[in-house]
Amino acid sequence: MTETAQLPVGNGRLAVGNPWVFFAATFAITWFFWLVAIALEVSFSSAAGLVLLLAGLVGPGIAGIGFVYLVYDERGRADFWDRLTQVRRIGVRWILVILLLPPAVTLVAAGVDLLFGGPGATWGEGVQEFGSNPLAILPALFFATLPPLLEEVGWRGYALDRLQLNWSALSASLILGVVWSMWHLPLFFVDGTYQHDVVGFGTMGFWFFTIGIVPLSVVFTWVYNHTSRSILGIILLHGWVNFVAETLEVTDSVYYIHWMLVAVLLTAIWGRKTLTAAADVPRPPLPTDR
């Protein structure tokens, strides 16, 4: 492994491959477009707003691909595209986990909510209108599948590997989860987003959404490390989590608490083997790591 290239940062020097450099680039790309929307008071439900929304969403993916080509040599780059395109990495067992886990968590959360006098699960708006207008499901499909594709190329495709070089899988998951959560923050101030129109800034829903992303990061790492670091598998899981949540709605407090319980359960059961021991985590090829 060659000596890492350095970029000057203040009075010190920081390796290009440092995940915090990637995070800074990602936030710069995404927040630029979303802060422009806030400053211009543009709604994401408008054409101009949709352009700004999508331009911000590509931040993690563009930065991820850019840093893969900046940091890795040909072997590392080939590994990246293989992880993004090869279904064989996932395996039948983990495809079943991906397909069954989100609806299982949602249905259990709905059942618990009913037991405590809550509404349980309700159909999302798109599903309610599906009988009279089948096209009503398309917005849910679009926003469930597109963001994971644009995000996970960077979050799990690049950043998670870099974090797991120096941190345990659990610590790396928590760090990435907090960063991933904070990345969404401008959406709470832009009209036409779920975060602004439904959740609201500073509400209880805001705190459940913001904190609830972190245990999802732990679950994603668990699947990622068991599927030969498959980016495609995480895109599928992320998209399926979104789609299930948008079509079968459960009270946020109950829903996110159950994802927290899943994360705690995974940590307790698999412990050092998959979530706490950095030495047990598959390593990316780093022959010319910069």
C-alpha positions as CSV (number, residue, x, y, z in Angstrom):
1,M,0.0,0.0,0.0
2,T,1.4,3.3,-1.0
3,E,1.8,6.3,1.2
4,T,-1.5,8.2,1.4
5,A,-1.7,11.5,-0.6
6,Q,-2.4,14.5,1.5
7,L,-4.5,17.7,1.1
8,P,-3.7,20.7,3.2
9,V,-6.4,21.6,5.7
10,G,-5.6,24.6,7.9
11,N,-2.2,24.1,9.5
12,G,-2.3,20.3,9.1
13,R,-2.8,17.8,6.4
14,L,-5.7,15.5,5.8
15,A,-5.7,12.3,3.6
16,V,-7.9,12.5,0.6
17,G,-9.4,9.1,1.5
18,N,-10.5,10.4,4.9
19,P,-14.3,9.9,5.1
20,W,-14.8,13.4,6.6
21,V,-13.4,14.9,3.3
22,F,-16.2,12.9,1.5
23,F,-18.8,14.1,4.0
24,A,-17.7,17.7,3.5
25,A,-17.9,17.4,-0.3
26,T,-21.3,15.7,-0.1
27,F,-22.8,18.3,2.2
28,A,-21.4,21.1,0.0
29,I,-23.1,19.7,-3.1
30,T,-26.4,18.8,-1.5
31,W,-26.9,21.8,0.8
32,F,-25.9,24.3,-1.9
33,F,-29.0,23.3,-4.0
34,W,-31.3,22.9,-1.1
35,L,-30.3,26.1,0.6
36,V,-30.9,27.9,-2.7
37,A,-34.4,26.5,-2.6
38,I,-34.8,27.8,0.9
39,A,-33.4,31.2,0.0
40,L,-35.6,31.6,-3.1
41,E,-38.7,30.1,-1.2
42,V,-39.1,27.5,-4.0
43,S,-41.4,24.6,-3.4
44,F,-40.1,21.2,-4.3
45,S,-43.6,20.5,-5.8
46,S,-42.8,23.0,-8.6
47,A,-40.7,22.2,-11.6
48,A,-37.8,24.4,-10.5
49,G,-38.0,23.0,-7.0
50,L,-37.9,19.4,-8.3
51,V,-34.7,20.2,-10.2
52,L,-33.1,21.6,-7.1
53,L,-34.3,18.6,-5.0
54,L,-32.8,16.1,-7.5
55,A,-29.6,18.1,-7.8
56,G,-29.2,17.9,-4.1
57,L,-30.1,14.2,-3.9
58,V,-27.2,13.3,-6.3
59,G,-24.7,14.8,-3.9
60,P,-23.8,11.5,-2.1
61,G,-23.7,9.5,-5.3
62,I,-21.6,12.0,-7.3
63,A,-19.2,12.5,-4.4
64,G,-19.0,8.7,-3.8
65,I,-18.1,7.9,-7.5
66,G,-15.7,10.8,-7.5
67,F,-13.8,9.7,-4.4
68,V,-13.8,6.1,-5.6
69,Y,-11.9,7.2,-8.7
70,L,-9.7,9.6,-6.7
71,V,-8.8,7.2,-3.9
72,Y,-8.7,3.7,-5.5
73,D,-6.8,2.2,-8.4
74,E,-8.3,0.0,-11.1
75,R,-8.9,-3.0,-8.8
76,G,-10.7,-0.8,-6.3
77,R,-12.8,0.8,-9.0
78,A,-13.7,-2.5,-10.5
79,D,-14.7,-3.8,-7.1
80,F,-17.0,-0.7,-6.7
81,W,-18.9,-1.3,-9.9
82,D,-19.1,-5.1,-9.2
83,R,-20.7,-4.3,-5.8
84,L,-23.1,-2.0,-7.5
85,T,-24.2,-4.3,-10.4
86,Q,-23.8,-7.9,-9.3
87,V,-26.9,-9.6,-7.9
88,R,-24.9,-12.7,-7.0
89,R,-23.2,-10.9,-4.1
90,I,-26.5,-10.7,-2.3
91,G,-27.6,-14.4,-2.3
92,V,-31.1,-15.8,-1.9
93,R,-31.0,-15.8,1.9
94,W,-30.2,-12.1,2.1
95,I,-32.7,-11.2,-0.7
96,L,-35.3,-12.8,1.6
97,V,-34.0,-10.8,4.5
98,I,-34.3,-7.6,2.5
99,L,-37.8,-8.4,1.3
100,L,-39.2,-9.6,4.6
101,L,-37.6,-7.4,7.2
102,P,-39.2,-4.0,6.4
103,P,-42.8,-5.3,6.3
104,A,-42.2,-7.5,9.3
105,V,-41.0,-4.5,11.4
106,T,-43.9,-2.4,10.1
107,L,-46.6,-5.0,10.9
108,V,-45.2,-5.7,14.4
109,A,-45.1,-1.9,15.0
110,A,-48.7,-1.6,13.8
111,G,-49.8,-4.5,16.1
112,V,-48.1,-2.9,19.1
113,D,-49.7,0.5,18.2
114,L,-53.1,-1.2,18.2
115,L,-52.5,-2.8,21.5
116,F,-51.9,0.6,23.1
117,G,-54.9,2.2,21.5
118,G,-53.3,3.7,18.4
119,P,-54.6,3.5,14.8
120,G,-52.2,0.7,13.9
121,A,-51.3,0.7,10.2
122,T,-53.2,2.8,7.6
123,W,-52.8,2.8,3.8
124,G,-50.8,5.6,2.3
125,E,-52.3,8.2,0.1
126,G,-51.1,6.5,-3.1
127,V,-52.6,3.1,-2.1
128,Q,-55.9,4.7,-1.2
129,E,-56.3,6.2,-4.6
130,F,-55.0,3.2,-6.5
131,G,-58.4,1.6,-7.2
132,S,-59.7,4.7,-9.0
133,N,-56.3,5.8,-10.4
134,P,-53.5,3.2,-10.6
135,L,-51.0,6.0,-11.5
136,A,-51.4,7.4,-8.0
137,I,-48.9,4.8,-6.8
138,L,-46.2,6.2,-9.1
139,P,-45.0,9.1,-6.8
140,A,-44.5,6.7,-4.0
141,L,-42.5,4.4,-6.3
142,F,-40.5,7.3,-7.6
143,F,-39.5,8.8,-4.2
144,A,-39.0,5.3,-2.7
145,T,-36.6,4.1,-5.3
146,L,-34.7,7.1,-6.7
147,P,-33.2,8.6,-3.5
148,P,-31.7,5.3,-2.4
149,L,-30.0,4.9,-5.8
150,L,-28.6,8.4,-5.6
151,E,-27.6,8.2,-2.0
152,E,-26.3,4.7,-1.3
153,V,-23.6,4.9,-4.0
154,G,-21.9,7.3,-1.6
155,W,-23.1,6.4,1.9
156,R,-22.6,2.7,1.8
157,G,-20.8,2.5,-1.5
158,Y,-17.9,4.6,-0.4
159,A,-18.1,6.1,3.1
160,L,-18.9,3.0,5.1
161,D,-15.9,1.1,3.9
162,R,-13.7,4.1,4.8
163,L,-15.2,4.3,8.3
164,Q,-14.8,0.6,8.9
165,L,-11.1,0.8,8.2
166,N,-10.6,2.5,11.6
167,W,-13.9,1.9,13.5
168,S,-15.9,-1.1,14.4
169,A,-18.9,-1.9,12.3
170,L,-21.2,-0.6,15.0
171,S,-19.3,2.6,15.6
172,A,-19.0,3.2,11.8
173,S,-22.8,2.7,11.5
174,L,-23.5,5.2,14.3
175,I,-21.2,7.8,12.8
176,L,-22.6,7.4,9.3
177,G,-26.2,7.3,10.7
178,V,-25.7,10.7,12.5
179,V,-24.1,12.2,9.3
180,W,-26.9,10.8,7.1
181,S,-29.5,12.2,9.5
182,M,-28.0,15.7,9.5
183,W,-27.8,15.6,5.7
184,H,-31.6,15.7,5.6
185,L,-31.9,18.8,7.7
186,P,-32.6,21.5,5.0
187,L,-35.6,19.5,3.8
188,F,-37.5,20.5,6.9
189,F,-37.4,24.1,5.6
190,V,-38.5,23.5,2.0
191,D,-42.1,23.5,1.1
192,G,-43.3,20.4,-0.8
193,T,-41.2,17.9,1.2
194,Y,-42.4,15.2,3.5
195,Q,-40.1,16.6,6.2
196,H,-41.6,20.1,5.9
197,D,-45.3,19.4,5.1
198,V,-45.9,16.3,7.3
199,V,-43.3,16.1,10.0
200,G,-42.3,19.8,10.7
201,F,-39.1,21.1,12.3
202,G,-38.7,20.8,16.0
203,T,-41.8,18.6,16.5
204,M,-41.8,15.1,18.1
205,G,-41.9,13.7,14.7
206,F,-38.8,15.6,13.8
207,W,-36.9,14.0,16.6
208,F,-38.2,10.5,15.9
209,F,-37.2,11.0,12.2
210,T,-33.8,12.4,13.0
211,I,-32.9,9.9,15.6
212,G,-34.6,7.0,13.9
213,I,-32.3,7.1,10.9
214,V,-29.4,6.0,13.1
215,P,-30.7,2.5,13.9
216,L,-31.5,2.1,10.3
217,S,-27.9,2.7,9.5
218,V,-27.0,-0.1,11.9
219,V,-29.4,-2.5,10.1
220,F,-28.0,-1.4,6.7
221,T,-24.4,-2.2,7.8
222,W,-25.5,-5.6,9.1
223,V,-27.0,-6.4,5.7
224,Y,-24.1,-4.8,3.8
225,N,-21.4,-6.8,5.6
226,H,-23.3,-10.0,5.1
227,T,-23.7,-9.5,1.3
228,S,-20.1,-9.1,0.3
229,R,-20.5,-5.4,0.7
230,S,-23.2,-5.2,-2.0
231,I,-24.2,-1.7,-2.8
232,L,-27.1,-3.0,-4.9
233,G,-28.4,-4.9,-1.9
234,I,-28.5,-1.8,0.2
235,I,-30.2,0.2,-2.6
236,L,-32.9,-2.5,-2.7
237,L,-33.2,-2.5,1.1
238,H,-33.3,1.3,1.4
239,G,-35.9,1.6,-1.4
240,W,-38.1,-1.2,0.0
241,V,-38.0,0.4,3.5
242,N,-39.1,3.6,2.0
243,F,-41.9,2.1,-0.1
244,V,-43.3,0.0,2.7
245,A,-43.3,3.0,5.0
246,E,-45.1,5.1,2.4
247,T,-47.7,2.6,1.5
248,L,-48.4,1.1,5.0
249,E,-48.1,4.0,7.4
250,V,-47.6,3.6,11.2
251,T,-47.2,6.3,13.8
252,D,-43.6,7.6,13.7
253,S,-42.9,7.1,17.4
254,V,-43.9,3.4,17.3
255,Y,-42.3,2.8,13.9
256,Y,-38.8,4.2,14.6
257,I,-38.8,2.6,18.1
258,H,-39.1,-0.8,16.5
259,W,-36.2,-0.1,14.2
260,M,-34.2,0.9,17.2
261,L,-35.2,-2.5,18.9
262,V,-34.1,-4.3,15.7
263,A,-30.7,-2.5,15.8
264,V,-30.3,-3.4,19.5
265,L,-31.3,-7.0,18.9
266,L,-28.7,-7.3,16.1
267,T,-26.0,-5.9,18.3
268,A,-26.9,-8.2,21.1
269,I,-27.1,-11.4,19.0
270,W,-24.3,-11.0,16.6
271,G,-22.1,-8.8,18.9
272,R,-18.4,-8.9,18.0
273,K,-18.9,-11.1,15.0
274,T,-20.6,-8.5,12.8
275,L,-21.2,-5.3,14.6
276,T,-18.4,-4.5,17.1
277,A,-15.2,-6.0,15.9
278,A,-13.5,-4.0,13.2
279,A,-11.2,-7.0,12.4
280,D,-14.1,-9.1,11.3
281,V,-15.3,-6.6,8.7
282,P,-14.5,-7.3,5.0
283,R,-12.0,-4.8,3.7
284,P,-12.1,-3.0,0.4
285,P,-9.2,-3.4,-2.0
286,L,-6.8,-0.5,-1.1
287,P,-3.6,-1.2,-3.1
288,T,-3.1,2.5,-4.0
289,D,-5.1,4.1,-1.2
290,R,-4.5,7.8,-1.2
